Structure formats: C-alpha cells, structure tokens
Amino acid sequence: MAPRKLIIIVRMTTATMNKNLRNIINIIKDNFWLKLISLFIAIFIWIYVIGGKKYDINLHAGLKIYALPKGLAISNTLPKKIIVKLRGSKISFMKLNKKIYFRINGSSLLSKKNTLILGQSYLNLPSGIRVIRIYPKIIPVIISRVVVKYIKILPIFKGKFKKGYYLKNISFFPQYVKIKGPKDIVDNLSVITTKKINISNVNNNESVRAELLDPTKLIKILYNRKININLIVGRIKKNA
C-alpha cells in the first residue's frame, strides 16, 4: 500500500473516532440534570427495595454473665445456646455480628429471685433489627456462696484381672482433694472419682497414676489433679 493512501486512511479513522467522541459528549450533555436525577431515583428505589423489605431469621445467641459479686457463683447449668428470632432488613442484618450474646450484669441477678427474663435490652443489636421471639425466655439462675472443702477420692477401675489373679490390696495418695465451688453443690458431694483405670493387663504389683474427674464444670479441683495408686496383686492358689 502506498504511503499516501495509508496516511489518508489513518486521517479518516482519526476523524471518525473524534466524531464519535463528540457525539458521546453531546449525548451526555443533553438533559444532563434530568439523567442525573433519574440515576438518583433509581438508586433510591434499589435501596428501598433491598433495604426496606423486612425478613425474619433465627440465630443462636450465647449467654454471658459478668460482674458477679466476689465470693458468689452460679450453681446451676445455664443454656449454652438460646434461639432468637430477629426481624429486620437485609442492610440491617449485614451490620449484625455472626455471634450475638445476652450480656447480664451479675449484680442485678441478686434481686431477681433466681429468675432471669431475657429481652432485647440485653442484646447489642444494630438499629433496625427487632427481636420477635426468644427461647428459652425465662431462665432459672441459682446463686450460691463459694466454699472450699476437702473431699475423699474414690479410684474407679475397668476390666478384669487375668485368670488366676485378684486384687489383694490397694493404697493411694493423696486420699483427699481440695475443691472449690458453689456451696449447694459442694455440700452434696461425697467423693471425687478418678478416670477409669484398666486392670485387664495387670498381673504383678503395679503403681499407676490416675487423673481426677471434675464432677461438674462448676467445681474446680485445686492443686493435685492426679493421684498415685499402688495395686497389690495376688495369685489364686490351685488346690493340690
């Protein structure tokens, strides 16, 4: 292709592009404010449709009790998960944390006669979200004085001695353990047991270490969590 023809084609292409660009600019300039207002109206309608419509969702909420006066403890098991039905817009739910909690000031429980009635005021929810239902809504809360006490230890065994052997004697140390917890639970405890000790393979005198079991999560074992157990095994004599 001759250079002169190439220059003519490039000039024509450039002129066409400039013309198209001017046309686009003129289209934008024509009724600019009307188009801008239309855009805002469209955005407003979209926000209203997406954010204005209400939805219901069910969530599991936790329960946290704080600032309980020193020397007091809760002595009953509280629910780990509370079902909460919430109503709100999609935009409101976008602001919601994945995990929500009922936060209860422990000092306020002392005047509620062992009954806690849950409500929206205990939840930190974004604006625009309303609580429809809570289950369970009424929760018993028993508060007791914390005490310390020594409790007897009871070893627990599983399995059987091999044929021809029997347990002749057993000794262990310590025989008592110090525990701490709500008085109404501690007072009803008579022993603290060990994890099960397998004696199926024991055929000689043997010393083992066994771990103590927490009777409940509300009781704390102080200091020693393991004990030493000495097993004296005897052999059954066969008749002559």
Secondary structure, DSSP 8 states (H G I E B T S, - for coil): --HHHHHHHHHHHHHHHHHHHHHHHHHHHTTHHHHHHHHHHHHHHHHHHHHHS-EEEEEEEEEEEE---TTEEE-S---S-EEEEEEE-HHHHHTS-SSEEEEEEGGGGGGTTTEEE--GGGS---TT-EEEEEES-EEE--EEEEEEEEEEEE--EES---TTEEEEEEEEE-SEEEEEEEHHHHTT--EEEB--EE-TT--S-EEEEEEB--SSTT-EEES--EEEEEEEEEE-----
